[in-house]
Amino acid sequence: MLRLTDIKLPLDHAQDAIAAAIRAKLGIGAKAPIRYSVAKRSYDARKRGAIVLIYALDVDVADEEAVLRRHAGDAHVQPAPDTGYRFVAQAPRDLPLRPVVIGTGPCGLFAGLVLAQMGFRPIILDRGKSVRERTKDTWDLWRKRNLHPESNVQFGEGGAGTFSDGKLYSQIRDPQHHGRKVLTEFVEAGAPEEILYVSKPHIGTFRLVTMVENMRATIESLGGEIRFGQRVDDLLLEPAGDGRRQVRGVVLAGGEQIRTDHVVLAIGHSARDTFAMLHARGVYVEAKPFSIGFRIEHPQSLIDRARFGPQAGHPILGAADYKLVHHCKGAHPGQGRSVYSFCMCPGGTVVAATSEPGRMVTNGMSQYSRNERNANAAIVVGIDPVDFAPFDGSGSPLAGIALQRALESHAYTLGGGNYNAPGQLVGDFLAARASHAFGEVQPSFKPGVTLGSLDSALPDYAIAAIREALPAFDRQIKGFAMHDAVLTGVETRTSSPVRIKRDDSLQSLNTGGLYPAGEGAGYAGGILSAAVDGIRVAEAVALDMTGHGGGH
Ligand SMILES: Cc1cc2nc3c(=O)[nH]c(=O)nc-3n(C[C@H](O)[C@H](O)[C@H](O)COP(=O)(O)OP(=O)(O)OC[C@H]3O[C@@H](n4cnc5c(N)ncnc54)[C@H](O)[C@@H]3O)c2cc1C
């Protein structure tokens, strides 16, 4: 099989144009038999009115060797990569102890699935509820201002990514094609086939709900066990010499103990009580940089026009997205800071993503159709542990959580103390004056937005940096700093405020048998990279349980 890349065709090309392009590229006649499949389809929208599709194609031709010799040195004609997934181990018939996975987000779910596929019958625990119950509870906040602290956008089956745009792409290096395994399993669970070849695949929330249920059924059919409403509140640890410990089990909120020597810790970035427990138990945790900011909303049509010009609305292109970054130079507290767009949701909504009473957090989501009237994204500023000191001067590795909590509590108050988000129009924000009425853009945030000034919602360096960046973004996307665009806040959970350090065997630096994984541990950012990290950690557990591990 050959892999042909960089095959360019106009947006509205005829179906048989692909075969014609292959024949032209390989210099083979119209009668020679060929078979092909689309490995990747992306687009180049830089030339207005002349958007092109760019294909990577897997092609079967007669006498492949001869074709490869003829195209020796051509980077765009290569043998197709072997992206098949191979299990690293099989569980022994008699399994003295089963591995435990904490969390059913993408990381925990894939760690559990791959361990189950290798026969290790994992016990998977989540503090939240099953996905349909959880959906009801989440809507209970969005519609009736009733927060369920253990069942919400952050906690429950499917993890943080369930109420999302379900964007499935990341920048991670993936030499073993684990990403392909993730996408293949998602298709197996009900995702649209196109996620296997479109350059920016997304699934959308409603589809994610069914897929997560299907994956649970698969894990259970392979002997795995998934238990909801099971918060792990402690670890059973045994000294293991030279200051090290070995995990011997987990303790649940109700006091039940589960014996195990292998724990996958896939708890996500909002498990603040669990981070505190780990730190108190002496598990090595360190503070980690993350970003803070606001969500911004524009009419999706404005973004489509700016990105796609006259071809906006073309079914293959769908709702346009954007990626923006600005490095601040101005003489203000934000000088030297970077401001960037994060988790952009085309044709989506801004959602209440809090998990703690009296705190306000924003995030974004879309349905597969991405046909809501607004586009939204977070506009965030990078911060480091030095920035945490004003909120917790103890130098604790958990200081970032203190910063998040302080900003979220203040935002809750600014919003009126009823789970409304505080908001401001971009024009007023740039002019440093409070807003009183919405204009052309109606916000999508539920339960509601309370207009005013966001000047006190973030530290002054972040406010100054965003104030400098918005006009700069307007030069990249005309209308980005339109007066009536709406800012809501605060976006504080962009990634984990801590890293639970691990060594090459993917075990905690000082606690054997504990495998910190995914976003919460600081080893992933996004659905795809969290799922890939889950597979990597499952492989490490399987190798260790069959005596081929890197040991400690
Ligand atoms: C609203 C929203 C939209 C997003 N949109 C996207 C997107 O479009 N694309 C994308 O790539 N990423 C998106 N993300 C980010 C993505 O969801 C996360 O990066 C990803 O879910 C991280 O996966 P994870 O498995 O590491 O952790 P999580 O998904 O956070 O899962 C952690 C799980 O652990 C459980 N847990 C925590 N503590 C305990 C405990 N003590 N005991 C038992 N269980 C526990 C929680 O209940 C939770 O279910 C979005 C996030 C949010 C919140």
The ligand as an SDF file (V2000), in Angstrom:
LIG
                    3D

 53 58  0  0  0  0  0  0  0  0999 V2000
  -16.6890   21.9530   28.8170 C   0  0  0  0  0  0  0  0  0  0  0  0
  -15.4230   21.3460   28.3100 C   0  0  0  0  0  0  0  0  0  0  0  0
  -15.2220   21.2510   26.9440 C   0  0  0  0  0  0  0  0  0  0  0  0
  -14.0590   20.6680   26.4380 C   0  0  0  0  0  0  0  0  0  0  0  0
  -13.9200   20.5520   25.0860 N   0  0  0  0  0  0  0  0  0  0  0  0
  -12.8920   19.8340   24.6050 C   0  0  0  0  0  0  0  0  0  0  0  0
  -12.8020   19.5470   23.2050 C   0  0  0  0  0  0  0  0  0  0  0  0
  -13.6520   19.9210   22.4140 O   0  0  0  0  0  0  0  0  0  0  0  0
  -11.7320   18.8250   22.7580 N   0  0  0  0  0  0  0  0  0  0  0  0
  -10.7420   18.4040   23.6110 C   0  0  0  0  0  0  0  0  0  0  0  0
   -9.7920   17.7650   23.1520 O   0  0  0  0  0  0  0  0  0  0  0  0
  -10.7930   18.6660   24.9560 N   0  0  0  0  0  0  0  0  0  0  0  0
  -11.8560   19.3510   25.4460 C   0  0  0  0  0  0  0  0  0  0  0  0
  -11.9310   19.5880   26.7910 N   0  0  0  0  0  0  0  0  0  0  0  0
  -10.8250   19.1080   27.6500 C   0  0  0  0  0  0  0  0  0  0  0  0
  -10.9820   17.6080   27.8430 C   0  0  0  0  0  0  0  0  0  0  0  0
  -12.2600   17.3450   28.2250 O   0  0  0  0  0  0  0  0  0  0  0  0
   -9.9980   17.1130   28.8970 C   0  0  0  0  0  0  0  0  0  0  0  0
   -8.6980   17.4500   28.4810 O   0  0  0  0  0  0  0  0  0  0  0  0
  -10.0970   15.6000   29.0750 C   0  0  0  0  0  0  0  0  0  0  0  0
  -11.3880   15.2420   29.4030 O   0  0  0  0  0  0  0  0  0  0  0  0
   -9.1070   15.1360   30.1430 C   0  0  0  0  0  0  0  0  0  0  0  0
   -9.3210   13.7700   30.3130 O   0  0  0  0  0  0  0  0  0  0  0  0
   -8.9370   13.0020   31.6480 P   0  0  0  0  0  0  0  0  0  0  0  0
   -9.4700   11.6240   31.4740 O   0  0  0  0  0  0  0  0  0  0  0  0
   -7.5000   13.1900   31.9440 O   0  0  0  0  0  0  0  0  0  0  0  0
   -9.7350   13.7460   32.8330 O   0  0  0  0  0  0  0  0  0  0  0  0
  -11.2740   14.0730   32.9700 P   0  0  0  0  0  0  0  0  0  0  0  0
  -11.9780   13.9930   31.6930 O   0  0  0  0  0  0  0  0  0  0  0  0
  -11.3500   15.3420   33.7210 O   0  0  0  0  0  0  0  0  0  0  0  0
  -11.8580   12.8690   33.8750 O   0  0  0  0  0  0  0  0  0  0  0  0
  -11.5230   12.7180   35.2290 C   0  0  0  0  0  0  0  0  0  0  0  0
  -12.5760   11.8110   35.8780 C   0  0  0  0  0  0  0  0  0  0  0  0
  -12.0820   11.4340   37.1700 O   0  0  0  0  0  0  0  0  0  0  0  0
  -13.1390   11.4270   38.0930 C   0  0  0  0  0  0  0  0  0  0  0  0
  -12.5690   11.6250   39.4310 N   0  0  0  0  0  0  0  0  0  0  0  0
  -11.8900   12.7160   39.8760 C   0  0  0  0  0  0  0  0  0  0  0  0
  -11.4980   12.5380   41.1640 N   0  0  0  0  0  0  0  0  0  0  0  0
  -11.9330   11.2990   41.5330 C   0  0  0  0  0  0  0  0  0  0  0  0
  -11.8420   10.5410   42.7430 C   0  0  0  0  0  0  0  0  0  0  0  0
  -11.2040   10.9980   43.8160 N   0  0  0  0  0  0  0  0  0  0  0  0
  -12.4370    9.3160   42.7720 N   0  0  0  0  0  0  0  0  0  0  0  0
  -13.0890    8.8310   41.6740 C   0  0  0  0  0  0  0  0  0  0  0  0
  -13.2170    9.5050   40.4980 N   0  0  0  0  0  0  0  0  0  0  0  0
  -12.6300   10.7150   40.4220 C   0  0  0  0  0  0  0  0  0  0  0  0
  -14.0450   12.5760   37.6350 C   0  0  0  0  0  0  0  0  0  0  0  0
  -15.3720   12.3880   38.0760 O   0  0  0  0  0  0  0  0  0  0  0  0
  -13.9090   12.5120   36.1080 C   0  0  0  0  0  0  0  0  0  0  0  0
  -14.9540   11.7660   35.5240 O   0  0  0  0  0  0  0  0  0  0  0  0
  -13.0700   20.1840   27.3280 C   0  0  0  0  0  0  0  0  0  0  0  0
  -13.2530   20.2840   28.7200 C   0  0  0  0  0  0  0  0  0  0  0  0
  -14.4270   20.8510   29.2120 C   0  0  0  0  0  0  0  0  0  0  0  0
  -14.6310   20.9270   30.6910 C   0  0  0  0  0  0  0  0  0  0  0  0
  1  2  1  0
  2  3  1  0
  2 52  2  0
  3  4  2  0
  4  5  1  0
  4 50  1  0
  5  6  2  0
  6  7  1  0
  6 13  1  0
  7  8  2  0
  7  9  1  0
  9 10  1  0
 10 11  2  0
 10 12  1  0
 12 13  2  0
 13 14  1  0
 14 15  1  0
 14 50  1  0
 15 16  1  0
 16 17  1  0
 16 18  1  0
 18 19  1  0
 18 20  1  0
 20 21  1  0
 20 22  1  0
 22 23  1  0
 23 24  1  0
 24 25  2  0
 24 26  1  0
 24 27  1  0
 27 28  1  0
 28 29  2  0
 28 30  1  0
 28 31  1  0
 31 32  1  0
 32 33  1  0
 33 34  1  0
 33 48  1  0
 34 35  1  0
 35 36  1  0
 35 46  1  0
 36 37  1  0
 36 45  1  0
 37 38  2  0
 38 39  1  0
 39 40  1  0
 39 45  2  0
 40 41  1  0
 40 42  2  0
 42 43  1  0
 43 44  2  0
 44 45  1  0
 46 47  1  0
 46 48  1  0
 48 49  1  0
 50 51  2  0
 51 52  1  0
 52 53  1  0
M  END
$$$$
